[in-house]
Amino acid sequence: MRRTPVPLMTGAVRAELVTAEQVFPRGQLWDISPIGACLVVRDFIDELLDGALVTVRLICESTHQSLEVQGQARWSHPELRSTFLGIHFAEGSLRQGQFLESYLDPHWAD
C-alpha cells in the first residue's frame, strides 16, 4: 500500500493519541495511506504494545478541522526523543469525505 508523506511545517496535522489506560504526548501525522498512518510522538512510548487499541485525534493546524479515528498499533520505533508509531485504521480504511483525503493523492503538493 502506498504511503504518502504529510507536510510537517505549514499545514501540519497534529496527532493526539489515547488508549483506555492513558493519554500520550502530542505528536504529528508523518504519513498516511488509505488503511493506516504513521505518527511521530514527541517521547518514548515503551508501554504501548503492538495490537493495542487506540483513538487518534488528528487536527489540521491551518484549517482547525479535526477527525477522530479508532485504530490498532501495529509497530513502533524509538528515534532520539521521539517514537514513530504505525496505526492500522479499525474500519479498514479512512472514511470518505474527511480532510485527510487530499493527502492520499501523491500529487497533493503539485
Short mmCIF file of the C-alpha atoms (twelve columns), coordinates in Angstrom:
data_MODEL
# 
_entry.id   MODEL 
# 
loop_
_atom_site.group_PDB 
_atom_site.id 
_atom_site.type_symbol 
_atom_site.label_atom_id 
_atom_site.label_alt_id 
_atom_site.label_comp_id 
_atom_site.label_asym_id 
_atom_site.label_seq_id 
_atom_site.Cartn_x 
_atom_site.Cartn_y 
_atom_site.Cartn_z 
_atom_site.pdbx_PDB_model_num 
ATOM 1   C CA . MET A 1   0.000   0.000  0.000  1 
ATOM 2   C CA . ARG A 2   1.430   3.388  -0.994 1 
ATOM 3   C CA . ARG A 3   2.119   5.752  1.917  1 
ATOM 4   C CA . THR A 4   2.015   9.496  1.314  1 
ATOM 5   C CA . PRO A 5   4.125   11.922 3.394  1 
ATOM 6   C CA . VAL A 6   2.240   14.704 5.181  1 
ATOM 7   C CA . PRO A 7   3.604   18.275 5.485  1 
ATOM 8   C CA . LEU A 8   5.446   18.890 8.748  1 
ATOM 9   C CA . MET A 9   5.628   22.689 8.738  1 
ATOM 10  C CA . THR A 10  2.824   24.785 7.254  1 
ATOM 11  C CA . GLY A 11  -0.395  22.811 7.294  1 
ATOM 12  C CA . ALA A 12  0.923   20.203 9.697  1 
ATOM 13  C CA . VAL A 13  -1.525  17.692 11.127 1 
ATOM 14  C CA . ARG A 14  -1.278  17.373 14.908 1 
ATOM 15  C CA . ALA A 15  -1.951  13.955 16.430 1 
ATOM 16  C CA . GLU A 16  -3.307  13.193 19.897 1 
ATOM 17  C CA . LEU A 17  -3.112  9.534  20.906 1 
ATOM 18  C CA . VAL A 18  -5.280  7.978  23.633 1 
ATOM 19  C CA . THR A 19  -5.721  4.418  24.908 1 
ATOM 20  C CA . ALA A 20  -8.151  3.155  27.538 1 
ATOM 21  C CA . GLU A 21  -5.338  3.495  30.109 1 
ATOM 22  C CA . GLN A 22  -3.604  6.760  29.224 1 
ATOM 23  C CA . VAL A 23  -3.116  9.863  27.084 1 
ATOM 24  C CA . PHE A 24  0.230   10.099 25.288 1 
ATOM 25  C CA . PRO A 25  2.291   13.218 24.458 1 
ATOM 26  C CA . ARG A 26  1.165   15.070 21.349 1 
ATOM 27  C CA . GLY A 27  2.740   14.324 18.036 1 
ATOM 28  C CA . GLN A 28  2.254   14.771 14.310 1 
ATOM 29  C CA . LEU A 29  0.984   12.751 11.414 1 
ATOM 30  C CA . TRP A 30  4.083   11.616 9.498  1 
ATOM 31  C CA . ASP A 31  2.494   9.784  6.587  1 
ATOM 32  C CA . ILE A 32  -0.816  8.239  5.623  1 
ATOM 33  C CA . SER A 33  -2.291  5.509  3.436  1 
ATOM 34  C CA . PRO A 34  -5.936  4.537  2.889  1 
ATOM 35  C CA . ILE A 35  -5.674  1.854  5.612  1 
ATOM 36  C CA . GLY A 36  -3.370  3.409  8.190  1 
ATOM 37  C CA . ALA A 37  -0.977  6.084  9.283  1 
ATOM 38  C CA . CYS A 38  2.399   6.704  10.845 1 
ATOM 39  C CA . LEU A 39  2.599   9.139  13.741 1 
ATOM 40  C CA . VAL A 40  5.683   10.665 15.299 1 
ATOM 41  C CA . VAL A 41  5.140   11.228 19.022 1 
ATOM 42  C CA . ARG A 42  7.477   13.526 20.975 1 
ATOM 43  C CA . ASP A 43  8.503   10.985 23.600 1 
ATOM 44  C CA . PHE A 44  9.380   7.320  24.025 1 
ATOM 45  C CA . ILE A 45  6.368   5.025  24.065 1 
ATOM 46  C CA . ASP A 46  7.606   1.823  25.653 1 
ATOM 47  C CA . GLU A 47  4.306   0.822  27.201 1 
ATOM 48  C CA . LEU A 48  2.210   0.743  24.006 1 
ATOM 49  C CA . LEU A 49  2.260   -2.836 22.781 1 
ATOM 50  C CA . ASP A 50  1.653   -3.969 19.225 1 
ATOM 51  C CA . GLY A 51  -2.043  -4.654 18.841 1 
ATOM 52  C CA . ALA A 52  -3.135  -2.071 21.450 1 
ATOM 53  C CA . LEU A 53  -6.399  -0.327 20.607 1 
ATOM 54  C CA . VAL A 54  -6.015  3.442  20.281 1 
ATOM 55  C CA . THR A 55  -8.026  6.538  19.495 1 
ATOM 56  C CA . VAL A 56  -6.221  9.105  17.371 1 
ATOM 57  C CA . ARG A 57  -7.459  12.673 17.072 1 
ATOM 58  C CA . LEU A 58  -5.962  14.368 14.014 1 
ATOM 59  C CA . ILE A 59  -6.138  18.165 13.811 1 
ATOM 60  C CA . CYS A 60  -5.120  20.255 10.800 1 
ATOM 61  C CA . GLU A 61  -3.133  23.211 12.156 1 
ATOM 62  C CA . SER A 62  -4.064  25.539 9.271  1 
ATOM 63  C CA . THR A 63  -7.819  24.849 8.983  1 
ATOM 64  C CA . HIS A 64  -8.521  23.540 12.515 1 
ATOM 65  C CA . GLN A 65  -10.507 20.646 11.041 1 
ATOM 66  C CA . SER A 66  -10.333 17.523 13.151 1 
ATOM 67  C CA . LEU A 67  -11.020 13.846 12.792 1 
ATOM 68  C CA . GLU A 68  -11.079 11.087 15.389 1 
ATOM 69  C CA . VAL A 69  -10.231 7.567  14.227 1 
ATOM 70  C CA . GLN A 70  -10.046 4.249  16.028 1 
ATOM 71  C CA . GLY A 71  -7.118  2.030  15.266 1 
ATOM 72  C CA . GLN A 72  -4.696  -0.635 16.335 1 
ATOM 73  C CA . ALA A 73  -0.990  -0.098 16.990 1 
ATOM 74  C CA . ARG A 74  0.967   -2.249 14.525 1 
ATOM 75  C CA . TRP A 75  4.573   -1.252 15.192 1 
ATOM 76  C CA . SER A 76  6.687   1.325  16.995 1 
ATOM 77  C CA . HIS A 77  10.247  2.537  16.576 1 
ATOM 78  C CA . PRO A 78  12.025  4.862  19.042 1 
ATOM 79  C CA . GLU A 79  14.213  7.501  17.400 1 
ATOM 80  C CA . LEU A 80  16.161  10.036 19.501 1 
ATOM 81  C CA . ARG A 81  13.483  11.688 21.706 1 
ATOM 82  C CA . SER A 82  10.509  10.521 19.654 1 
ATOM 83  C CA . THR A 83  8.652   7.360  18.733 1 
ATOM 84  C CA . PHE A 84  7.375   6.525  15.271 1 
ATOM 85  C CA . LEU A 85  4.133   4.595  15.578 1 
ATOM 86  C CA . GLY A 86  2.250   2.672  12.884 1 
ATOM 87  C CA . ILE A 87  -1.540  2.598  13.204 1 
ATOM 88  C CA . HIS A 88  -3.985  0.458  11.229 1 
ATOM 89  C CA . PHE A 89  -7.435  2.044  10.956 1 
ATOM 90  C CA . ALA A 90  -10.080 -0.063 12.743 1 
ATOM 91  C CA . GLU A 91  -12.656 0.484  9.981  1 
ATOM 92  C CA . GLY A 92  -10.164 -0.900 7.468  1 
ATOM 93  C CA . SER A 93  -9.870  2.385  5.592  1 
ATOM 94  C CA . LEU A 94  -10.162 6.125  6.003  1 
ATOM 95  C CA . ARG A 95  -13.767 7.312  5.716  1 
ATOM 96  C CA . GLN A 96  -14.677 9.191  2.525  1 
ATOM 97  C CA . GLY A 97  -15.042 12.953 2.737  1 
ATOM 98  C CA . GLN A 98  -12.505 13.552 5.513  1 
ATOM 99  C CA . PHE A 99  -9.985  16.421 5.350  1 
ATOM 100 C CA . LEU A 100 -7.126  13.892 5.138  1 
ATOM 101 C CA . GLU A 101 -8.308  12.583 1.758  1 
ATOM 102 C CA . SER A 102 -6.326  15.218 -0.135 1 
ATOM 103 C CA . TYR A 103 -3.101  13.869 1.419  1 
ATOM 104 C CA . LEU A 104 -3.769  10.438 -0.116 1 
ATOM 105 C CA . ASP A 105 -3.160  11.932 -3.583 1 
ATOM 106 C CA . PRO A 106 0.585   11.537 -4.274 1 
ATOM 107 C CA . HIS A 107 0.452   14.864 -6.156 1 
ATOM 108 C CA . TRP A 108 -1.296  16.876 -3.412 1 
ATOM 109 C CA . ALA A 109 1.553   19.407 -3.276 1 
ATOM 110 C CA . ASP A 110 1.820   19.953 -7.071 1 
# 
